Amino acid sequence: MTDSRDEPLVLGIETSCDETGVGIVRGTTLLADAVASSVDEHARFGGVVPEVASRAHLEAMIPTIQRALKDAGVSARDLDGIAVTAGPGLAGALLVGVSAAKAYAYALGKPLYGVNHLASHICVDQLEHGPLPEPTMALLVSGGHSSLLLSSDITSDVRPLGATIDDAAGEAFDKIARVLNLGFPGGPVIDRYAKEGDPTAIAFPRGLTGPRDPAYDFSFSGLKTSVARWIEAKRAAGEEVPVRDVSASFQEAVVDVLTRKAVRACKDEGVDHLMIGGGVAANSRLRALAAERCEAAGIRLRVPRPKLCTDNGAMVAALGAEMVARNRTPSDWDLSADSSLPVTDPHVPGQHHHDHVHEVSKENLYS
């Protein structure tokens, strides 16, 4: 057993969407997970407004970092590195996080790691269930992504097996919630209504599940249209819309396809573990159906607790700590935000990484 003080102490900053997340981890141990959300500021627009999100990150950044350091009981000087989401995400929002991370890393004389948002969602599971098995099969489902990924090393090798070809699962939840007048964000509220509804009440379509369809790709656009039309027809006929049954039947159609394809990928690739991450992984029916299908297939399911599934700084710190532990090259000072950073790049290593950290730390701005 290694002395926990030898494990890297890393602060992670996450600003890809509307949550300002700052996490601090030591190795695979979570010390602090501070989040400032601007979701209420977006609710009246029915979706995330990039400009509003960027300004909210700017206001929340320093207080959230200070809160995380206080919660962790560590000083900024003790850190072994600063990790930040470099992409994918909203360009303006990402830039706030990247700029803050650079400023702190430079001022403290610490290495900077620009990491991938999706790889971070996979890595966060280490904080709950210990080191990731290699390879890891991951189903990532969030507002912007529905992907099946196979990773043999979370710091350097993430291979996409399938992805959404139109709406991500989270977007579909938001849009159906809007049609049902349930507000924003749609995931938690549909989950709540669905608990009291009948998932077999309405036979909504299962996208891309035909014999000629791509085995691991997802499509929720047809399902979304089908549900919206069903609701419109009810309203046009002057009938009451059974919100609970619609929620349950729609949700079942989404999680049925997600879990079916994920289990199939595990069997095809000979992987006996499945990790589920991203905001939609907080959905209670997805967790239940995945557990049922994985058990039947002899696959071990790993799903972090709901708070670690949604965007947070802890996941970025977890991947940053893994980068430090595996001696990956830090990012350069000219690191930029990349709103479409491919999942095949778990982090953005420096090209010409000279020993800049030590040059700075001689004149440490914090000393």
C-alpha positions in Angstrom: 0.0 0.0 0.0 1.5 3.3 -1.0 1.6 6.2 1.4 -1.4 8.4 0.3 0.8 11.5 0.6 2.8 10.2 -2.3 -0.2 10.2 -4.5 -0.7 13.2 -6.8 -2.8 16.1 -5.3 -4.6 17.7 -8.2 -7.2 20.4 -8.6 -9.6 20.1 -11.6 -11.7 22.8 -13.2 -14.8 22.0 -15.3 -16.7 24.7 -17.3 -17.8 23.0 -20.4 -21.5 23.9 -20.0 -23.5 25.6 -17.2 -21.8 24.2 -14.1 -18.7 25.7 -12.6 -17.0 22.7 -11.0 -13.9 22.6 -9.0 -12.7 19.3 -7.6 -9.6 18.2 -5.6 -8.4 14.6 -5.5 -5.4 12.8 -4.0 -4.7 9.8 -6.3 -8.2 8.2 -6.5 -9.5 9.8 -3.3 -12.0 12.7 -3.5 -11.2 15.5 -1.1 -13.5 18.2 -2.4 -16.2 18.7 -5.1 -17.4 22.2 -5.2 -20.1 23.2 -7.8 -21.7 26.5 -8.7 -24.6 26.0 -11.1 -26.2 28.6 -13.4 -29.0 26.3 -14.4 -31.7 28.6 -12.9 -30.4 31.5 -15.0 -31.0 29.4 -18.1 -34.4 27.9 -17.1 -36.4 30.8 -18.3 -34.8 30.4 -21.8 -35.6 26.7 -21.9 -32.0 25.8 -22.6 -28.4 26.8 -21.9 -27.4 30.2 -23.2 -23.7 30.2 -23.9 -23.2 33.9 -23.1 -25.0 33.6 -19.8 -23.0 30.5 -18.9 -19.6 32.2 -19.7 -20.4 35.2 -17.5 -21.7 32.9 -14.7 -18.4 30.9 -14.8 -16.4 34.1 -14.6 -18.3 35.2 -11.5 -18.2 31.8 -9.8 -14.6 30.8 -10.6 -12.5 32.2 -7.8 -15.0 31.7 -4.9 -15.6 28.0 -6.1 -11.8 27.4 -6.2 -11.4 28.9 -2.7 -14.3 26.8 -1.4 -12.8 23.6 -2.8 -9.4 24.3 -1.2 -11.1 25.0 2.1 -13.2 21.8 1.9 -10.1 19.7 1.0 -8.1 21.3 3.8 -5.2 21.9 1.5 -3.3 25.0 0.4 -2.9 25.9 -3.3 0.9 25.5 -2.8 0.5 21.8 -1.9 -1.0 20.9 -5.4 1.0 18.8 -7.8 -0.9 20.0 -10.8 -3.9 21.8 -12.2 -6.2 20.0 -14.7 -8.9 21.7 -16.7 -11.5 20.6 -19.3 -10.1 21.8 -22.7 -13.1 20.4 -24.6 -15.5 19.4 -25.9 -18.1 21.9 -24.8 -19.2 25.5 -25.3 -16.3 27.5 -26.6 -16.8 30.6 -24.4 -17.5 28.6 -21.3 -14.4 26.4 -21.8 -12.2 29.5 -22.3 -13.1 30.8 -18.8 -11.9 27.5 -17.3 -8.8 27.2 -19.4 -7.8 30.8 -18.6 -8.3 30.4 -14.9 -6.4 27.1 -14.9 -3.5 28.7 -16.7 -3.4 31.7 -14.3 -3.3 29.4 -11.2 -0.8 27.0 -12.7 1.5 29.9 -13.8 1.2 31.7 -10.5 1.8 28.5 -8.4 4.5 27.1 -10.7 2.6 23.9 -11.2 2.1 21.7 -14.4 -1.1 22.3 -16.4 -3.1 19.5 -17.9 -5.8 20.3 -20.5 -8.0 17.2 -20.5 -11.0 15.7 -22.4 -14.5 16.1 -20.9 -15.6 12.7 -22.0 -12.5 10.8 -20.8 -13.0 12.7 -17.4 -16.6 11.3 -17.2 -15.1 7.8 -17.4 -12.2 8.4 -15.0 -14.5 9.8 -12.3 -15.6 6.3 -11.5 -12.1 5.6 -9.9 -13.1 7.9 -7.1 -15.9 5.6 -6.2 -15.0 2.1 -7.3 -11.2 2.2 -7.4 -8.9 1.9 -10.4 -10.5 1.4 -13.7 -10.2 -2.1 -15.2 -8.3 -2.2 -18.5 -9.8 -2.2 -20.9 -13.0 -0.3 -19.8 -16.2 -0.3 -21.8 -18.0 3.0 -21.1 -21.4 4.2 -22.1 -21.5 8.0 -21.8 -24.9 9.7 -21.9 -25.4 13.4 -21.4 -27.0 16.5 -22.8 -24.5 16.6 -25.6 -23.2 13.1 -26.0 -24.3 9.5 -26.3 -21.2 7.4 -26.9 -19.9 3.9 -26.5 -16.2 4.0 -25.8 -13.5 1.4 -25.2 -10.4 2.5 -23.3 -7.3 0.5 -22.6 -5.6 3.4 -20.9 -7.7 6.4 -19.9 -4.8 8.8 -20.2 -3.8 7.9 -23.8 -6.2 5.4 -25.5 -9.9 5.9 -25.9 -11.6 4.3 -28.9 -15.1 5.3 -30.0 -17.2 2.3 -31.0 -20.4 4.2 -31.5 -22.0 7.6 -31.0 -25.3 9.5 -31.5 -25.9 10.5 -35.2 -28.4 13.2 -34.2 -29.9 14.2 -30.8 -28.1 13.0 -27.7 -30.2 11.2 -25.0 -30.1 14.2 -22.7 -31.3 16.6 -25.5 -34.2 14.2 -26.2 -35.2 14.4 -22.5 -35.1 18.2 -22.5 -37.2 18.4 -25.7 -39.9 16.1 -24.6 -40.0 17.8 -21.2 -40.6 21.0 -23.1 -43.4 19.6 -25.2 -45.0 18.3 -21.9 -44.5 21.7 -20.3 -42.4 20.2 -17.5 -39.6 22.8 -17.6 -35.8 22.6 -17.9 -33.7 20.5 -17.4 -35.9 17.6 -18.6 -34.0 14.6 -17.3 -34.8 14.7 -13.5 -38.4 15.8 -14.0 -39.2 13.0 -16.6 -37.5 10.5 -14.3 -39.8 11.6 -11.5 -43.0 11.4 -13.5 -42.0 8.1 -15.1 -41.9 6.4 -11.7 -45.7 6.7 -11.5 -46.4 5.8 -15.2 -46.6 2.6 -17.2 -43.5 2.1 -19.4 -45.5 -0.3 -21.7 -48.5 2.1 -22.1 -47.3 3.5 -25.5 -45.1 1.7 -28.0 -42.6 4.3 -29.0 -39.9 3.4 -31.6 -36.5 2.1 -30.7 -34.0 3.9 -33.0 -31.3 2.1 -35.0 -32.1 -1.4 -33.7 -32.8 -3.0 -37.0 -30.6 -5.8 -38.4 -29.0 -3.5 -40.9 -28.5 -0.6 -38.6 -25.0 0.3 -37.1 -24.7 -1.9 -34.0 -23.4 0.7 -31.6 -24.7 4.1 -33.0 -27.6 5.9 -31.4 -30.5 8.0 -32.8 -33.1 9.7 -30.7 -34.5 12.2 -33.2 -37.1 9.9 -34.6 -38.2 8.9 -31.1 -38.5 12.6 -30.1 -40.6 13.4 -33.2 -42.8 10.3 -32.6 -43.5 11.3 -28.9 -44.2 14.9 -29.9 -46.6 13.9 -32.6 -48.4 11.5 -30.2 -48.8 14.3 -27.7 -50.0 16.8 -30.3 -52.6 14.3 -31.6 -54.0 13.9 -28.1 -54.2 17.6 -27.6 -55.8 18.1 -31.0 -58.5 15.6 -30.1 -59.2 17.6 -26.9 -58.0 14.7 -24.7 -55.9 14.9 -21.7 -52.2 13.9 -22.1 -51.2 11.1 -19.7 -48.0 12.8 -18.6 -46.8 9.9 -16.4 -47.4 7.2 -19.0 -45.8 9.3 -21.8 -42.8 10.0 -19.5 -42.4 6.3 -18.6 -42.9 5.0 -22.2 -40.5 7.6 -23.7 -37.8 7.0 -21.0 -38.1 3.2 -21.5 -37.5 3.6 -25.2 -34.3 5.6 -24.5 -32.8 3.3 -21.8 -33.8 0.1 -23.6 -31.7 1.1 -26.6 -28.8 2.4 -24.5 -28.5 -0.6 -22.3 -29.1 -3.1 -25.1 -26.3 -1.7 -27.3 -23.9 -1.3 -24.3 -24.3 -4.9 -23.2 -23.9 -6.1 -26.9 -20.7 -4.1 -27.2 -19.3 -5.7 -24.0 -20.1 -9.2 -25.3 -18.7 -8.5 -28.8 -15.4 -7.1 -27.4 -15.1 -9.7 -24.6 -15.1 -7.0 -21.9 -16.7 -8.1 -18.5 -17.2 -4.6 -17.1 -19.5 -1.7 -18.1 -19.1 1.8 -16.8 -21.9 4.3 -17.3 -21.2 8.0 -16.9 -22.5 11.4 -17.9 -25.6 13.4 -16.7 -28.2 10.9 -17.9 -26.4 8.1 -15.9 -28.2 9.7 -12.9 -31.5 8.4 -14.4 -32.9 5.8 -12.0 -34.5 3.7 -14.7 -31.3 3.6 -16.8 -29.4 2.4 -13.6 -32.0 -0.2 -12.8 -32.3 -1.7 -16.4 -28.5 -1.6 -16.9 -28.0 -3.5 -13.5 -30.6 -6.1 -14.6 -29.2 -6.7 -18.1 -25.6 -6.7 -16.9 -26.3 -9.3 -14.3 -28.1 -11.5 -16.8 -25.0 -11.2 -19.1 -22.4 -11.7 -16.4 -21.1 -8.2 -16.7 -20.0 -6.1 -13.8 -21.6 -2.7 -13.8 -19.9 0.4 -12.4 -22.0 3.6 -12.2 -20.8 6.5 -10.0 -23.3 8.1 -7.6 -25.6 10.6 -9.3 -23.6 13.7 -8.2 -20.5 12.4 -9.9 -22.4 11.6 -13.1 -23.3 15.2 -13.9 -20.6 17.7 -14.8 -18.2 18.3 -12.0 -14.6 19.3 -11.2 -13.9 16.0 -9.4 -13.9 14.1 -12.7 -11.4 16.5 -14.2 -9.1 16.3 -11.1 -9.4 12.5 -11.3 -8.1 12.4 -14.8 -5.5 15.0 -14.0 -4.2 12.9 -11.1 -4.0 9.9 -13.4 -2.0 12.0 -15.9 0.5 13.0 -13.1 0.7 9.4 -11.8 1.4 8.0 -15.3 3.9 10.8 -16.1 2.1 12.2 -19.1 3.4 15.4 -20.7 1.7 18.5 -19.3 0.1 21.0 -21.7 1.9 24.1 -23.0 1.0 27.6 -21.9 -0.6 28.2 -25.2 -3.2 25.6 -24.5 -6.5 26.6 -26.0 -10.1 25.5 -25.6 -11.3 23.2 -28.3 -15.1 23.0 -28.5 -14.9 19.8 -30.6 -11.9 18.1 -29.0 -12.2 14.4 -30.2 -12.6 11.7 -27.6 -9.6 10.0 -29.0 -7.5 12.8 -27.3 -7.8 12.2 -23.6 -5.6 15.2 -23.0 -3.7 17.9 -24.9 0.0 17.3 -24.3 2.5 20.1 -24.9 4.5 19.9 -28.2 7.6 21.6 -27.0 7.4 21.2 -23.3 10.5 22.8 -21.7 10.8 22.9 -18.0 8.7 26.1 -17.7 7.2 25.1 -14.4 10.5 25.4 -12.6 11.4 28.6 -14.3 8.2 30.1 -12.9 8.4 28.5 -9.5 11.8 30.2 -8.8 9.9 33.4 -8.9 6.7 31.9 -7.5 4.0 34.5 -7.4 2.5 32.9 -4.4 5.6 32.5 -2.2 
